[in-house]
């Protein structure tokens, strides 16, 4: 396996493979909806230069850089409570309390825009492409469950 190190200058990520010259790079999870936290790819331009079974295979400094980079790319507020939902002309409107504060968003098709992840978690993709995470449906309060069931 190739030796891969990551570094960062300003806001740009660089990959060093087998101690060769640095290349501008980007990181992506191989399966961002269903298996975030497992395999990831390292791209330089449009070319995949490395496929890793996880960040644990990286040295400590590269792992820290990778986790920071991935947390920005895959920012997903966690929904703690669903305050209100409505359906109007086929669109589903949400007002939620997240770990980043109160948010409002819209989805068009719950069958396409709400995916099951983990055991009973849900990932919601709004019309603007933002992702919201419900870590566990069973741990939501009763009113949040009622609100969610109104729109799915």
C-alpha positions in Angstrom: 0.0 0.0 0.0 1.2 3.5 -0.8 2.3 5.7 2.0 -0.1 8.7 2.2 0.3 11.8 4.2 -2.0 14.8 4.3 -1.1 18.4 4.9 -2.9 21.7 4.8 -1.8 25.2 3.7 -4.3 28.0 4.3 -7.5 26.3 3.2 -6.1 23.9 0.7 -5.6 20.2 1.4 -2.5 18.4 -0.1 -1.7 14.8 -0.5 1.8 13.4 -0.4 2.0 9.8 -1.8 5.2 7.8 -1.3 7.0 11.1 -0.3 6.5 12.5 -3.7 5.7 16.2 -4.3 2.5 17.4 -2.8 -0.7 17.5 -4.9 -3.8 19.5 -4.3 -6.4 17.0 -3.0 -9.9 16.5 -1.7 -11.5 13.8 0.4 -14.9 12.2 0.0 -16.6 9.4 1.9 -17.2 6.4 -0.4 -20.7 5.9 0.9 -21.8 9.2 2.5 -25.4 8.2 3.2 -25.1 4.7 4.4 -21.6 4.2 5.7 -20.1 7.5 6.7 -17.1 6.9 8.7 -15.8 3.9 6.8 -14.1 4.0 3.4 -13.0 7.2 1.8 -11.3 8.3 -1.4 -8.6 10.8 -2.0 -8.9 12.8 -5.3 -6.4 15.0 -7.0 -8.4 16.9 -9.6 -10.8 14.4 -11.1 -8.5 11.4 -10.5 -8.8 9.1 -7.5 -5.3 8.6 -6.2 -6.1 6.6 -3.1 -8.9 4.5 -1.6 -8.7 4.0 2.2 -10.6 1.6 4.4 -10.9 4.5 7.0 -9.2 7.4 8.6 -7.6 5.0 11.1 -5.0 4.0 8.5 -3.6 7.5 8.4 -0.8 8.8 10.7 -2.0 10.9 13.6 -1.5 14.3 12.0 -3.0 13.2 8.6 -6.0 11.7 10.5 -6.6 15.0 12.3 -6.5 16.9 9.1 -8.8 14.4 7.3 -11.4 14.5 10.1 -11.5 18.3 10.1 -11.8 18.4 6.3 -14.6 15.8 6.2 -16.5 17.5 9.0 -16.7 20.7 6.9 -17.6 18.9 3.7 -20.2 16.7 5.4 -21.7 19.2 7.8 -25.1 17.8 9.0 -26.9 19.4 11.8 -28.5 16.9 14.2 -32.2 17.3 14.7 -33.1 17.2 18.4 -36.8 18.1 18.1 -39.3 18.6 15.2 -41.2 21.7 16.2 -43.7 21.8 13.3 -44.3 20.2 9.9 -46.8 21.1 7.1 -47.7 19.9 3.7 -48.6 22.4 1.0 -48.9 21.7 -2.7 -46.9 18.5 -2.3 -44.0 20.2 -0.5 -43.1 19.2 3.1 -42.1 22.1 5.4 -40.1 21.5 8.5 -39.3 23.7 11.5 -36.7 21.9 13.7 -34.4 22.4 16.7 -30.9 21.3 15.8 -27.6 21.3 17.6 -26.9 24.4 15.5 -30.2 26.2 16.5 -33.7 26.5 15.0 -33.8 25.8 11.3 -36.6 25.7 8.7 -36.4 23.7 5.4 -38.4 22.1 2.7 -38.4 18.7 1.0 -40.3 17.7 -2.1 -40.5 13.9 -1.9 -40.1 12.1 1.4 -39.5 8.8 -0.4 -36.4 10.2 -2.1 -35.3 12.9 0.4 -35.5 10.9 3.7 -33.1 7.9 3.9 -32.7 5.4 6.7 -29.2 5.3 8.2 -27.8 3.2 10.9 -30.4 1.3 13.0 -33.3 3.8 13.1 -31.6 7.1 12.2 -32.7 9.2 9.3 -30.9 11.5 6.9 -33.0 14.3 5.4 -31.9 16.1 2.2 -33.7 19.5 1.7 -34.4 21.2 -1.6 -31.2 23.3 -1.3 -29.0 20.2 -0.9 -28.5 20.6 2.9 -28.4 17.4 5.0 -30.0 17.0 8.4 -29.5 14.0 10.7 -32.0 12.4 13.0 -29.6 10.1 15.0 -32.5 7.9 16.3 -36.2 8.0 15.5 -37.0 6.0 18.6 -35.3 8.6 20.8 -37.3 11.5 19.5 -40.0 12.9 21.8 -43.6 11.9 21.1 -44.6 15.2 19.5 -41.6 15.1 17.1 -42.6 11.6 16.0 -46.2 12.9 15.4 -44.9 15.8 13.4 -42.6 13.6 11.3 -45.3 11.0 10.6 -47.6 13.9 9.3 -45.3 14.4 6.3 -44.0 11.0 5.4 
